[in-house]
Amino acid sequence: MTTHVITRRGDRLRPALSVLGEVVLERARVHEGCGAARRTLAMMVAAALEGPVLWIQPGWVPERLYMPGVRQFMQPGRLVFVTARRAEDLLWSMEEALRSGAVPLVVADLPGTPGLTPVRRLHLAAQTGAQEGQCAPVGLLLTPGDGGAQGVESRWHMAPRHAPGLERWQLERRRARMLPPKGWLVEHGCDGSWRITGGGAP
């Protein structure tokens, strides 16, 4: 789903990606997802888009996406995996994919947090992709713990808040250039739908 946000200059509108109605990610920019349920957040973002999703992952880490869980959000066939052999190849692959503008979402599942200079390069690559490619791509960095990547457009933290008979997560916008911190409760209903059911303190 597409919405619009005011640019940092405040003088025009540009398209942005709306996830579950209230969670907004500016296109042609790079965002960060952290927390224990960061991959679930990435799946929610992917479900809000059409087309292929490029998922870049380190080859030396054993964790992989659980395909039956992916089906709750999207057809697994939309996922294109890139497995990097070296740490430096993770961000290089993301940069090249964003610059091409060939896919609407590029996810890099990282073992740590990148520095400011590589994040700036990713922003520039995403902007180039929006101007010269097929779409304005969204870049999503998945980082462990509470994250902390410098220079990202926004930082989101997601963690499980399940209860007996209830699948629920707390989603927090911890950093954004144009918006204050905010929290939501996200619930997976018996009908298979995902929805925001209430607020949660950041």
C-alpha positions, 0 to 999 in steps of 0.5 A: 500500500502506498501513502505519502510523507512530507520530505525533510524540506517539507515542500513536497510529497513523496510516496511511502510504504504503509504497513498495517495502515499506521507503520510508514516507511519512506521509499528510496531510503534505508530503515532498520529492524531490530528485536527478537521478532525483526524477521517477522517485521520484515515479512510484514513489510514484504506482505505490504508490497508486490513483487520479488523480495531480495533477502541477503544473509550471511553464509556462516550463520546457521539461522534461516527463515522458516518457510511455513512461517513465511507462508503466513505473509506471502508466497515463499516463491517471492523470496530471492536469497543471496548468501554472502561468504564474507561480511563485506559482501552483505552490504555490497550486495545490498548496495548493488541491489538498491542501485539497480531499482529492480526489486521493491524490497531489499533485506539484509539480515546482518550479524551486527550493526553497520557504521554511518558511511556504509548506511549513507552509501545505501541511501544514495544507492536507493535514491539512484534506484528510484531514479533509474530503475523500475521502482523506488526500493525500500532497504531494510537492515535487520540487526540483532538486539536493540540495533543502533545502525547510524544514519538510518531513516527509521528504526523499528523494534519488534518483540513477541508479547504472546499470551495463552491462545493469542499471537501478539507482538509489540512494535515500536518506532524508536527513531524516525527523522520526521516522526516521534517514537510510538508503539503498537500491539500487532495481533495475528487473528484466527482468520489469518489476518494481521492487525494493529489492536492497540498502542504500546509504550515505546 
